Structures are given as structure tokens and as C-alpha cells.
């Protein structure tokens, strides 16, 4: 069984109220950071078209109106994504 590594328990930070403008500024900052992280990951990942078998991924959609999700979970080898 895997070893469980627990986070160190630190002191709790008390919650405070902040002005709405400050909250919106911090939310925008967080979204900008996430956008930059995604951009860095996309650049590091490279193009799927350049990879060996990069187009051999299954479709990213689940069937609509199917009898169950077992068919979807089984997957397939058809690339149904639009280019």
C-alpha cells in the first residue's frame, strides 16, 4: 500500500472580509496565473500532430442517448474529432 504523506498542520488563518473591488482584482490575478500555467503546459507538451501516433487518440465525446456509459467507457480507436 502506498505511503500516505500528510500536509503539515499549520495555524489557521482567520477569515476576513475584503472590499468587492479587491476580491475582483485577486480573482483576475488568479485567472491570469492559471492562463499562464496552461500556456506553459501547452508549450511544453508540443503539437499532437508532431508525435508518433499523435492522432490515434479516441474521440473526446460521450454518446448521447446510448443505453449506458459502458459503451463509452470501453473506448474505441476511431478519431471522431473535427480537425
N, C-alpha and C positions, 0 to 999 in steps of 0.2 A: 504494500500500500504506500502511496506517496506521502512524503513527509509534509505536514501542514506548517506553513510559516505564517505566524500571526503578525499583524501590524502592531507596532509599538503603541501602547496606550498612553496617549499624551493628555495633557489637561484640556478640558473642554473650553471652546471659545464661546463666550456668551453671544447670543444673537442680539443685534441692534437694528433699529430702523434707520434707513437712509432715504434721502430725497429721491423721488422718481427719476429726476434727470441723472443723478449719479448711478442709479440702477441701470438705466438705459445705456449710459456710457460704458459701464462694466460689461453689460450683455453684448454690446457691439464689439468691445475688445475681445471677449471670449470667442465670438463668432469669427473675428479676424484671425485669431490664433488657430482655430480649427481649420479655417480655409488654408492657412499657410502650411499646416501639418499635412493636410490632404494633398496640396500641391507638391510638397517634398516627397511624399509617398508615391504619388503618380510619376514624378520624375525618376525616382529610384527604381520603380517597377519596370519601366520601359514599355515598349509597344508590344501588345499581344501578337500582332501580325509579324513581328520580327522573330518570335520564339518558335522553336520546333514544335509543331502541333499546337500552336497558339490559338488556332481557330477550332480546335477539337473540343471546345467546352460545350456542355449541354445548354439548352435554352434556359433563360432565367425566369420563365413564367410558369405558373401552375395552371393545369387545365381548369376551365370554367365549366361547371355543370357535370363534372365527372362523377362516377359512382363513389369514389373515395380518393383520399390523398395517397393511398398505397401505390397507385399507378404513377403518380407524380414522384413519389419518393424513390421509386425504382430507377428513375432516370432514363436516359437514352443517349444515343450517340449522334442524333440529328442536331445540327446547328440551326435553330429557328429564329435567331436574332436577325433583325434587319440591319443591313450594312449602311 
